[in-house]
Amino acid sequence: MPLQPYRRVLNVPGVPSSMLLMLLARLPMTAMGITLTLHVVSDMGRGYGAAGLVGTATTAGSALGAPLIGRLIDRYGLRPVVTVCGTASSAYWLSTPHLPYFALLLVALPAGILTIPAGSIARQVLAALVPADQRRAAYSMDTISVETTFMIGPAAGIFVTTQFSSAAALTGVGIAFALVTVALLLTNPPVRSAEESREPAGARPAIRSWLGGRLLAALLIAMGALFVLVGTELAALAALRESGQIEWTGLVIVVMCVASLIGGLVHGAVHRSLSQLTLSVLLAVLVIPVGLFGDPWWLLAIALIPTNLVCAPTLASTTETVSAAAPARVRGEAMGLQDSATRLGLAIGSPVVGVVIDHSSAAWGFAAAGVGGLAFAIAGVLLQRRTTARALVPA
């Protein structure tokens, strides 16, 4: 596999340090969900439903706040926004171990709104630093970075919680957010290229001029992709529980992540790749038959490899599509909308696939995840065609 595209990206000044910084910035974000769940269940003595309410409030807040935070970055720059969000995030997670449940639930939504948008910032920085013809490799590397943090962050949160306490783990998340805030303020990575920064300040483009059928379709397809991913994880966990092999969950997840990493590497290295739509359809179709291979655990892991090979390419292609469809002046808001779409996909996919599993089996959960992803993809195509047809109608 040719690695030249990655070498060219890493030779761009500022890219290696920015990617390392954003990888570290994502670690507390990937650790906070499982750590908060363990705190509510173990230390507070409440059920998983109560923990889920707090997690849902935080996710809903981040989905609502992502476009607004992105718009503020477009208007005021990175440092003022990171100062506010970083202070709020650090204060929230440092105080979490000391809050009663209902206070925790009350502040979860605003805390989610003010979460540092590490993913959105990372994509903006890459768009600012990397030439357009090299962004596929750059976005693939970013997606690989995401997969890496999801292998490290939750494991670190569980380790600190089990070996010390959930209070120590939550405090560590708060300290990590504080350190990330200071690092971002000191380095202040660019969110616009030098050429874009030299453009004369003008009126902000009207939202109708850039939030059209192409971008909305990409966001719908992104929702579907995350619907598939969260449904697949849930169904895999259910399949392992059904077969009495729950102890192999960690290894199965590692296999899924490694497959996604390999797919991301190939996607970024090839000269021409599949479209976001094609990749998302493959992601959905390949997961539907996985339920036929649920036992033993190693057969399930093998069956999950094909769909996960398409995971990172689908996410990278989504970023490439959104970045190309939005003007530089509104890039932050567009990336925020992408974050909102993916979080909505997660929020919808988990309960829908969960209900299917509760009323049938894990095998049908895999099928539901795939069918749901296809439904979102079809909706995106229909929306784009409808918008195109309207544009062709004479005035």
The 8 nearest C-alpha neighbors of each residue, nearest first, counted from 0:
[[1, 2, 268, 265, 269, 264, 3, 267],
 [2, 0, 3, 268, 4, 269, 265, 5],
 [1, 3, 5, 4, 268, 0, 6, 264],
 [2, 4, 6, 5, 1, 7, 268, 8],
 [5, 3, 7, 6, 2, 268, 136, 8],
 [6, 4, 8, 7, 3, 2, 136, 9],
 [5, 7, 3, 9, 8, 4, 10, 2],
 [6, 8, 10, 4, 5, 9, 3, 11],
 [9, 7, 5, 10, 6, 11, 137, 4],
 [8, 10, 6, 11, 7, 15, 14, 5],
 [11, 9, 7, 8, 6, 12, 14, 15],
 [10, 12, 9, 8, 14, 13, 7, 129],
 [13, 11, 14, 10, 15, 9, 128, 16],
 [12, 14, 16, 15, 17, 11, 128, 188],
 [13, 15, 17, 16, 12, 11, 9, 18],
 [16, 14, 18, 17, 9, 13, 19, 12],
 [15, 17, 19, 18, 14, 13, 20, 21],
 [18, 16, 20, 14, 19, 15, 13, 21],
 [19, 17, 21, 15, 20, 16, 14, 22],
 [20, 18, 22, 16, 17, 21, 15, 23],
 [19, 21, 17, 23, 18, 22, 16, 24],
 [20, 22, 24, 18, 23, 19, 121, 17],
 [21, 23, 19, 25, 24, 20, 144, 18],
 [24, 22, 20, 21, 26, 25, 19, 179],
 [25, 23, 21, 22, 179, 26, 117, 20],
 [24, 26, 28, 22, 23, 27, 117, 21],
 [25, 27, 152, 29, 23, 28, 148, 24],
 [28, 26, 30, 172, 29, 25, 31, 175],
 [29, 27, 25, 26, 31, 30, 24, 32],
 [28, 30, 152, 26, 27, 31, 149, 153],
 [31, 29, 153, 152, 27, 156, 28, 32],
 [30, 32, 34, 28, 29, 33, 35, 27],
 [33, 31, 35, 34, 30, 36, 54, 29],
 [32, 34, 36, 35, 31, 30, 37, 153],
 [35, 33, 31, 37, 36, 32, 156, 30],
 [34, 36, 38, 32, 37, 33, 31, 39],
 [37, 35, 33, 50, 39, 38, 34, 40],
 [36, 38, 40, 34, 35, 41, 39, 33],
 [39, 37, 35, 42, 165, 41, 36, 40],
 [38, 40, 43, 36, 50, 37, 41, 45],
 [41, 39, 45, 44, 37, 46, 38, 43],
 [40, 42, 44, 38, 37, 43, 39, 45],
 [41, 43, 38, 44, 39, 40, 165, 37],
 [44, 42, 39, 45, 41, 40, 38, 100],
 [43, 45, 40, 41, 42, 39, 46, 38],
 [46, 44, 40, 43, 39, 49, 47, 41],
 [47, 45, 48, 49, 40, 50, 44, 39],
 [46, 48, 50, 49, 51, 40, 45, 36],
 [47, 49, 51, 46, 50, 52, 45, 53],
 [50, 48, 52, 51, 46, 47, 45, 53],
 [49, 51, 47, 36, 53, 48, 52, 39],
 [50, 52, 48, 54, 49, 53, 55, 47],
 [53, 51, 55, 49, 54, 50, 56, 48],
 [54, 52, 56, 104, 50, 51, 55, 107],
 [53, 55, 51, 57, 52, 56, 58, 50],
 [54, 56, 58, 52, 57, 53, 51, 59],
 [57, 55, 108, 59, 53, 54, 58, 107],
 [56, 58, 111, 107, 108, 60, 54, 55],
 [59, 57, 55, 61, 60, 56, 54, 62],
 [60, 58, 62, 56, 57, 61, 55, 63],
 [59, 61, 111, 112, 108, 57, 63, 58],
 [60, 62, 111, 112, 64, 58, 63, 59],
 [63, 61, 339, 59, 60, 64, 65, 342],
 [64, 62, 60, 61, 65, 59, 112, 339],
 [63, 65, 112, 61, 67, 62, 66, 68],
 [64, 66, 335, 68, 67, 62, 61, 63],
 [67, 65, 335, 332, 69, 336, 68, 64],
 [66, 68, 70, 64, 69, 65, 71, 332],
 [69, 67, 71, 65, 70, 66, 64, 72],
 [70, 68, 331, 332, 66, 72, 335, 67],
 [69, 71, 332, 73, 67, 72, 68, 331],
 [70, 72, 74, 68, 73, 69, 75, 67],
 [73, 71, 76, 69, 77, 75, 74, 70],
 [74, 72, 70, 71, 331, 76, 75, 329],
 [73, 75, 71, 72, 76, 70, 328, 329],
 [76, 74, 72, 71, 73, 79, 77, 80],
 [77, 75, 72, 73, 78, 74, 79, 80],
 [76, 78, 72, 80, 79, 81, 187, 75],
 [77, 79, 81, 80, 184, 82, 76, 187],
 [80, 78, 82, 81, 77, 83, 76, 75],
 [79, 81, 83, 82, 78, 77, 84, 72],
 [80, 82, 84, 78, 85, 83, 79, 77],
 [83, 81, 79, 85, 80, 84, 78, 86],
 [82, 84, 86, 80, 81, 85, 87, 79],
 [85, 83, 113, 81, 87, 115, 86, 82],
 [84, 86, 88, 180, 82, 81, 87, 83],
 [85, 87, 89, 83, 84, 88, 82, 90],
 [86, 88, 84, 90, 85, 89, 91, 83],
 [89, 87, 85, 91, 90, 86, 114, 84],
 [88, 90, 173, 86, 176, 177, 92, 91],
 [91, 89, 87, 93, 88, 92, 94, 86],
 [92, 90, 88, 94, 89, 93, 95, 87],
 [91, 93, 173, 95, 94, 89, 90, 169],
 [92, 94, 173, 170, 90, 91, 95, 89],
 [93, 95, 91, 92, 97, 96, 90, 98],
 [94, 96, 92, 98, 97, 93, 91, 103],
 [97, 95, 166, 94, 98, 169, 93, 170],
 [96, 98, 95, 94, 99, 166, 93, 103],
 [99, 97, 95, 103, 96, 102, 100, 94],
 [100, 98, 102, 101, 103, 97, 43, 96],
 [99, 101, 103, 102, 104, 98, 43, 39],
 [102, 100, 104, 103, 99, 105, 98, 106],
 [103, 101, 105, 104, 99, 100, 98, 106],
 [104, 102, 100, 101, 105, 106, 98, 107],
 [103, 105, 101, 107, 53, 102, 106, 100],
 [106, 104, 102, 103, 107, 101, 108, 109],
 [105, 107, 103, 108, 104, 109, 110, 102],
 [108, 106, 57, 110, 104, 56, 105, 109],
 [107, 109, 60, 56, 57, 111, 110, 106],
 [110, 108, 112, 111, 106, 107, 60, 113],
 [111, 109, 107, 113, 108, 112, 106, 114],
 [110, 112, 60, 57, 61, 108, 114, 109],
 [111, 113, 64, 60, 61, 109, 110, 114],
 [112, 114, 84, 110, 111, 109, 115, 87],
 [115, 113, 111, 88, 112, 84, 116, 110],
 [114, 116, 84, 117, 85, 113, 81, 88],
 [117, 115, 119, 118, 114, 120, 65, 68],
 [116, 118, 120, 119, 115, 121, 25, 24],
 [119, 117, 121, 120, 116, 122, 25, 21],
 [118, 120, 122, 334, 116, 121, 117, 335],
 [121, 119, 123, 117, 118, 122, 124, 116],
 [122, 120, 118, 124, 119, 123, 21, 117],
 [121, 123, 125, 119, 124, 120, 126, 118],
 [124, 122, 120, 126, 190, 125, 121, 127],
 [125, 123, 190, 127, 121, 126, 122, 189],
 [124, 126, 128, 122, 127, 123, 129, 121],
 [127, 125, 123, 124, 129, 128, 122, 134],
 [126, 128, 192, 191, 124, 125, 190, 129],
 [129, 127, 125, 126, 192, 124, 130, 14],
 [128, 130, 125, 126, 127, 134, 133, 131],
 [131, 129, 133, 132, 134, 128, 126, 127],
 [130, 132, 134, 133, 129, 126, 135, 323],
 [131, 133, 130, 134, 135, 129, 136, 137],
 [134, 132, 131, 130, 135, 136, 129, 137],
 [135, 133, 137, 136, 131, 132, 138, 129],
 [134, 136, 138, 137, 267, 133, 139, 319],
 [135, 137, 267, 139, 134, 138, 133, 5],
 [138, 136, 134, 140, 139, 135, 8, 141],
 [137, 139, 141, 315, 135, 140, 136, 134],
 [140, 138, 136, 142, 267, 315, 141, 137],
 [141, 139, 143, 137, 138, 142, 144, 136],
 [140, 142, 138, 144, 139, 143, 137, 145],
 [143, 141, 145, 139, 144, 140, 311, 315],
 [142, 144, 140, 146, 145, 141, 260, 139],
 [145, 143, 141, 147, 142, 146, 22, 140],
 [144, 146, 142, 148, 143, 147, 149, 141],
 [147, 145, 143, 149, 144, 148, 256, 142],
 [148, 146, 144, 150, 145, 149, 143, 151],
 [149, 147, 151, 145, 150, 26, 152, 146],
 [150, 148, 146, 147, 151, 152, 29, 145],
 [149, 151, 147, 148, 152, 146, 154, 153],
 [152, 150, 148, 154, 149, 153, 155, 147],
 [151, 153, 30, 26, 29, 155, 148, 154],
 [154, 152, 30, 156, 155, 29, 151, 157],
 [155, 153, 157, 151, 156, 152, 158, 150],
 [156, 154, 158, 152, 153, 157, 151, 159],
 [157, 155, 153, 30, 159, 154, 158, 34],
 [156, 158, 160, 154, 155, 159, 161, 153],
 [159, 157, 155, 161, 160, 156, 162, 154],
 [160, 158, 162, 156, 163, 168, 161, 157],
 [161, 159, 164, 165, 157, 163, 158, 168],
 [160, 162, 158, 159, 163, 157, 164, 165],
 [161, 163, 159, 160, 158, 164, 157, 165],
 [162, 164, 160, 159, 161, 167, 165, 168],
 [165, 163, 160, 167, 166, 161, 159, 168],
 [164, 166, 160, 168, 38, 167, 169, 34],
 [167, 165, 96, 169, 164, 168, 170, 38],
 [168, 166, 170, 164, 165, 169, 171, 163],
 [167, 169, 165, 171, 166, 170, 159, 160],
 [170, 168, 172, 166, 171, 167, 92, 165],
 [171, 169, 93, 173, 167, 172, 168, 166],
 [170, 172, 168, 174, 169, 173, 175, 167],
 [173, 171, 169, 175, 27, 170, 174, 176],
 [174, 172, 89, 92, 93, 170, 176, 171],
 [173, 175, 177, 171, 176, 172, 170, 178],
 [174, 176, 172, 178, 177, 173, 171, 179],
 [175, 177, 179, 173, 89, 174, 178, 180],
 [178, 176, 174, 180, 175, 89, 179, 173],
 [179, 177, 175, 181, 180, 176, 182, 174],
 [178, 180, 176, 182, 177, 181, 24, 175],
 [181, 179, 177, 85, 183, 178, 182, 176],
 [180, 182, 184, 178, 179, 183, 185, 177],
 [183, 181, 179, 185, 180, 184, 186, 178],
 [184, 182, 180, 186, 187, 185, 181, 179],
 [183, 185, 181, 187, 182, 78, 186, 180],
 [186, 184, 182, 183, 187, 181, 180, 188],
 [185, 187, 183, 188, 184, 182, 181, 17],
 [186, 188, 184, 183, 185, 189, 78, 77],
 [189, 187, 186, 124, 190, 17, 183, 77],
 [188, 190, 191, 124, 187, 127, 192, 128],
 [189, 191, 124, 123, 127, 188, 192, 120],
 [192, 190, 127, 189, 195, 196, 193, 327],
 [191, 193, 127, 195, 194, 128, 196, 190],
 [192, 194, 196, 195, 197, 191, 127, 128],
 [193, 195, 197, 192, 196, 198, 191, 127],
 [196, 194, 192, 198, 197, 193, 191, 327],
 [197, 195, 193, 194, 198, 191, 192, 199],
 [198, 196, 194, 195, 199, 193, 200, 192],
 [197, 199, 195, 196, 200, 194, 201, 193],
 [200, 198, 201, 197, 196, 195, 202, 194],
 [201, 199, 198, 202, 197, 203, 196, 328],
 [202, 200, 199, 203, 204, 198, 328, 74],
 [201, 203, 204, 200, 205, 328, 199, 74],
 [202, 204, 205, 201, 328, 329, 206, 200],
 [205, 203, 202, 206, 208, 209, 329, 328],
 [206, 204, 208, 207, 203, 209, 202, 210],
 [205, 207, 208, 210, 209, 204, 211, 203],
 [208, 206, 210, 205, 209, 211, 204, 212],
 [207, 209, 205, 206, 210, 204, 211, 325],
 [208, 210, 211, 207, 206, 325, 324, 326],
 [211, 209, 207, 206, 214, 208, 215, 212],
 [212, 210, 209, 213, 214, 215, 207, 208],
 [211, 213, 383, 215, 386, 214, 216, 382],
 [212, 214, 216, 215, 211, 383, 217, 324],
 [213, 215, 217, 216, 212, 211, 210, 324],
 [216, 214, 218, 212, 217, 213, 211, 219],
 [215, 217, 379, 219, 213, 214, 218, 212],
 [218, 216, 214, 220, 215, 219, 221, 213],
 [217, 219, 221, 215, 216, 220, 340, 337],
 [220, 218, 222, 216, 221, 379, 217, 375],
 [219, 221, 376, 223, 217, 222, 218, 375],
 [222, 220, 218, 224, 223, 219, 341, 217],
 [223, 221, 344, 341, 219, 340, 225, 220],
 [222, 224, 372, 226, 375, 220, 221, 225],
 [223, 225, 221, 227, 226, 222, 372, 279],
 [224, 226, 228, 344, 227, 222, 223, 345],
 [227, 225, 348, 344, 223, 224, 345, 228],
 [228, 226, 368, 230, 224, 225, 372, 229],
 [229, 227, 225, 231, 230, 226, 224, 232],
 [228, 230, 232, 231, 226, 227, 345, 349],
 [231, 229, 368, 233, 227, 228, 232, 352],
 [230, 232, 228, 234, 229, 233, 365, 227],
 [231, 233, 235, 229, 230, 234, 236, 228],
 [232, 234, 230, 236, 231, 235, 229, 237],
 [233, 235, 237, 361, 231, 364, 236, 232],
 [236, 234, 238, 232, 237, 233, 231, 239],
 [235, 237, 233, 239, 234, 238, 232, 240],
 [236, 238, 234, 240, 235, 239, 361, 241],
 [239, 237, 235, 241, 361, 240, 236, 293],
 [238, 240, 245, 244, 242, 236, 241, 237],
 [239, 241, 243, 237, 245, 238, 242, 244],
 [242, 240, 238, 239, 243, 237, 244, 361],
 [241, 243, 239, 240, 244, 238, 294, 295],
 [242, 244, 240, 241, 245, 239, 246, 238],
 [245, 243, 239, 246, 242, 247, 240, 296],
 [244, 246, 239, 240, 247, 248, 243, 236],
 [245, 247, 244, 248, 249, 239, 243, 250],
 [248, 246, 245, 250, 249, 244, 251, 296],
 [249, 247, 251, 245, 250, 246, 252, 236],
 [250, 248, 252, 251, 247, 253, 246, 245],
 [249, 251, 253, 252, 247, 248, 254, 300],
 [252, 250, 254, 248, 300, 253, 249, 247],
 [251, 253, 255, 249, 254, 250, 256, 248],
 [252, 254, 250, 256, 255, 251, 257, 249],
 [255, 253, 251, 257, 252, 256, 258, 250],
 [256, 254, 252, 258, 253, 257, 307, 304],
 [255, 257, 259, 253, 258, 254, 260, 146],
 [256, 258, 260, 254, 259, 255, 253, 261],
 [259, 257, 308, 261, 255, 260, 256, 307],
 [258, 260, 308, 307, 262, 256, 311, 257],
 [261, 259, 257, 263, 258, 262, 143, 256],
 [262, 260, 264, 258, 263, 259, 257, 265],
 [263, 261, 308, 259, 265, 260, 264, 309],
 [262, 264, 311, 266, 260, 312, 261, 139],
 [263, 265, 261, 267, 262, 266, 260, 268],
 [264, 266, 268, 262, 263, 267, 269, 261],
 [267, 265, 263, 264, 268, 312, 269, 262],
 [266, 268, 136, 139, 264, 135, 265, 269],
 [269, 267, 265, 266, 4, 1, 2, 264],
 [270, 268, 271, 266, 267, 265, 272, 1],
 [269, 271, 268, 272, 267, 266, 4, 135],
 [272, 270, 269, 273, 266, 268, 267, 135],
 [271, 273, 266, 269, 274, 270, 267, 316],
 [272, 274, 277, 278, 275, 271, 276, 316],
 [275, 273, 277, 276, 278, 272, 316, 313],
 [274, 276, 316, 278, 277, 317, 313, 279],
 [275, 277, 279, 274, 278, 280, 376, 220],
 [278, 276, 280, 274, 279, 275, 273, 281],
 [277, 279, 281, 275, 313, 280, 276, 282],
 [278, 280, 282, 276, 281, 277, 313, 224],
 [279, 281, 283, 277, 282, 278, 284, 373],
 [282, 280, 278, 284, 283, 279, 285, 277],
 [281, 283, 279, 306, 280, 285, 309, 284],
 [282, 284, 369, 280, 281, 372, 286, 285],
 [285, 283, 281, 286, 287, 369, 282, 280],
 [284, 286, 306, 283, 282, 287, 281, 305],
 [285, 287, 289, 284, 283, 369, 306, 288],
 [286, 288, 366, 369, 365, 284, 285, 289],
 [289, 287, 290, 286, 291, 366, 285, 365],
 [290, 288, 286, 291, 302, 292, 287, 365],
 [362, 289, 291, 292, 293, 288, 365, 361],
 [290, 292, 289, 288, 293, 362, 294, 299],
 [293, 291, 290, 299, 289, 294, 298, 302],
 [294, 292, 299, 290, 238, 291, 295, 296],
 [295, 293, 296, 292, 299, 298, 242, 297],
 [294, 296, 298, 297, 293, 299, 242, 292],
 [295, 297, 299, 294, 298, 300, 293, 239],
 [298, 296, 300, 299, 295, 301, 294, 251],
 [297, 299, 301, 300, 296, 295, 292, 302],
 [300, 298, 293, 302, 296, 292, 297, 301],
 [299, 301, 297, 303, 251, 298, 302, 296],
 [300, 302, 298, 304, 303, 299, 297, 305],
 [301, 303, 299, 300, 304, 289, 298, 292],
 [304, 302, 300, 301, 305, 306, 299, 307],
 [303, 305, 307, 301, 302, 306, 258, 308],
 [306, 304, 308, 307, 303, 285, 302, 309],
 [307, 305, 282, 285, 308, 309, 304, 286],
 [306, 308, 310, 259, 309, 304, 305, 258],
 [307, 309, 262, 259, 258, 305, 306, 310],
 [308, 310, 307, 312, 306, 282, 262, 311],
 [311, 309, 307, 313, 259, 312, 308, 314],
 [310, 312, 263, 314, 259, 313, 142, 309],
 [313, 311, 315, 263, 309, 314, 310, 266],
 [314, 312, 316, 310, 278, 311, 315, 275],
 [313, 315, 317, 311, 316, 312, 318, 310],
 [316, 314, 312, 138, 318, 139, 317, 313],
 [315, 317, 319, 313, 275, 318, 314, 312],
 [318, 316, 314, 320, 315, 319, 275, 313],
 [317, 319, 321, 315, 316, 320, 322, 314],
 [318, 320, 316, 322, 317, 321, 323, 315],
 [321, 319, 317, 323, 318, 322, 316, 324],
 [322, 320, 324, 318, 323, 319, 317, 214],
 [321, 323, 319, 320, 324, 325, 318, 330],
 [324, 322, 320, 321, 325, 319, 326, 318],
 [323, 325, 321, 322, 214, 320, 326, 209],
 [326, 324, 322, 323, 209, 330, 321, 333],
 [327, 325, 328, 329, 330, 324, 209, 323],
 [326, 328, 330, 329, 325, 191, 195, 331],
 [327, 329, 326, 330, 73, 203, 204, 331],
 [330, 328, 332, 327, 331, 326, 73, 333],
 [329, 331, 327, 333, 332, 328, 325, 334],
 [332, 330, 69, 334, 333, 329, 73, 70],
 [331, 333, 69, 70, 66, 335, 329, 334],
 [334, 332, 336, 330, 335, 331, 329, 337],
 [333, 335, 337, 331, 119, 336, 332, 330],
 [336, 334, 66, 65, 332, 338, 69, 333],
 [335, 337, 339, 333, 66, 334, 338, 340],
 [336, 338, 334, 340, 335, 339, 218, 341],
 [339, 337, 335, 341, 336, 340, 342, 334],
 [340, 338, 62, 336, 342, 337, 341, 343],
 [341, 339, 337, 343, 222, 338, 342, 218],
 [340, 342, 222, 344, 338, 343, 339, 225],
 [343, 341, 345, 339, 344, 340, 62, 346],
 [342, 344, 346, 340, 345, 341, 347, 339],
 [343, 345, 222, 226, 341, 225, 347, 342],
 [344, 346, 342, 348, 343, 226, 347, 225],
 [345, 347, 343, 344, 348, 349, 342, 350],
 [348, 346, 344, 345, 349, 343, 350, 351],
 [347, 349, 226, 345, 351, 230, 346, 350],
 [348, 350, 352, 351, 347, 230, 353, 346],
 [351, 349, 353, 352, 348, 354, 347, 346],
 [352, 350, 348, 354, 353, 349, 347, 355],
 [351, 353, 355, 354, 364, 230, 349, 350],
 [354, 352, 350, 356, 351, 355, 349, 357],
 [353, 355, 357, 351, 356, 352, 350, 358],
 [354, 356, 352, 358, 353, 357, 364, 359],
 [355, 357, 360, 353, 359, 364, 361, 354],
 [358, 356, 354, 355, 359, 353, 360, 361],
 [359, 357, 355, 356, 354, 360, 353, 363],
 [358, 360, 356, 357, 355, 363, 361, 364],
 [361, 359, 356, 362, 363, 364, 357, 358],
 [360, 362, 364, 234, 238, 356, 363, 237],
 [290, 363, 361, 364, 360, 365, 291, 366],
 [362, 364, 366, 365, 361, 360, 367, 356],
 [363, 365, 361, 367, 356, 234, 362, 366],
 [366, 364, 368, 363, 287, 362, 367, 234],
 [365, 367, 287, 363, 369, 364, 368, 370],
 [366, 368, 364, 370, 369, 365, 371, 363],
 [369, 367, 227, 230, 365, 371, 366, 370],
 [370, 368, 283, 287, 372, 366, 371, 367],
 [369, 371, 373, 367, 372, 368, 366, 374],
 [372, 370, 374, 368, 373, 369, 367, 375],
 [371, 373, 223, 369, 375, 374, 370, 283],
 [372, 374, 376, 370, 371, 375, 283, 280],
 [375, 373, 371, 377, 372, 376, 378, 370],
 [374, 376, 223, 378, 372, 373, 377, 220],
 [375, 377, 220, 373, 379, 378, 374, 372],
 [376, 378, 380, 374, 379, 375, 373, 381],
 [379, 377, 375, 381, 376, 380, 382, 374],
 [380, 378, 216, 376, 382, 377, 219, 381],
 [379, 381, 377, 383, 382, 378, 384, 376],
 [382, 380, 384, 378, 383, 379, 385, 377],
 [383, 381, 385, 379, 380, 384, 378, 386],
 [382, 384, 212, 386, 380, 385, 381, 213],
 [385, 383, 387, 381, 386, 382, 388, 380],
 [386, 384, 388, 382, 387, 383, 381, 389],
 [385, 387, 383, 389, 212, 384, 388, 382],
 [388, 386, 384, 390, 389, 385, 383, 391],
 [389, 387, 385, 391, 390, 386, 384, 392],
 [390, 388, 386, 392, 391, 387, 385, 384],
 [389, 391, 387, 388, 392, 386, 393, 385],
 [390, 392, 388, 389, 393, 387, 386, 394],
 [391, 393, 389, 390, 394, 388, 387, 386],
 [394, 392, 391, 390, 389, 388, 387, 386],
 [393, 392, 391, 390, 389, 388, 387, 386]]
